[in-house]
Amino acid sequence: MRKRIVVTVLMAVLTCLLLMGAAAPAKPLDLVGNWEEKDKGDSYQAGYIKEGKDGKDGEIVIYWVSDGGDTKSLYWAGTYVAPKDNKETYSWTSKNNKDKTDHALLASGDDTKVFTYEKGEITYKASALGTTKKMHFVRTDTNYCDEEEEQK
């Protein structure tokens, strides 16, 4: 009789544990891929986020795009720190990769830039010729990653 009670209690406890903790933890927010300006016109910004490898930060690269996509000029190349959780809002401070941007005429000279993801958009501030604009990026199927960049 005592054995039956112990087995019944154990079964009830296991059932409760399974029901309470059955849901797998949510995957971290994934921002890797191609992004472009939300309300793009003839000239706009677009780029991509690449995942880091071997514990290193990833990379975010942004271009000024014009001529129907035929012309790309580097605006930003910096670090991407991937989210560790699945929160709806995420921000990171990207460090400028001066090896890439120092020789690009239209590149930002900022040492860092803050990027924020919220409600399907990545926002940041872009400055050129004394004018600053808050940019709104949305995901796109257009591939902005250079072939030589993909091989690195």
Phi, psi and omega in degrees: 000315181297321179299318180298319180294315180299315180297317180297316179296315179299318178298318180295317179296314179298319178298315178298316180297318179295318181291324182282323186246020184290330182292129177289148179298144181293143176291149176298153177304132182249111181254004181293137178138194183263142183223149175213163182302136185300306182252066186285147176246218179289328178235129186206175175252145178203163179181202183211160173241130181245138180291145175281160180232151176056040177079003180269159177296155174277198184222141170242130181233131181232138179241154161276128182243135179211183180055045179064025179095357181284337183242128176232131176236131183297129174251317183214138169221116184204183183284149173235121179256110185291146177295151178258352181223188184244039179291158183285337180237137180214137177229148173214154177259118181269133177265128182299132174271088186297338176300329180266321188272337183300333183255008180258120187301322184261011182282152176291141176265001180298144176286325180221162177213136180265127177246140180229133175254130176199134176053044175080006181234146169254128178241152176195169179257130177245136180236142174204134176053039176083003180247134178244135180227139174279120182267146178236112180258141173234158179296151178214157175273348178292131182270114179260359180280126177294147179302318181292331177290322182296330183281346182279000000 
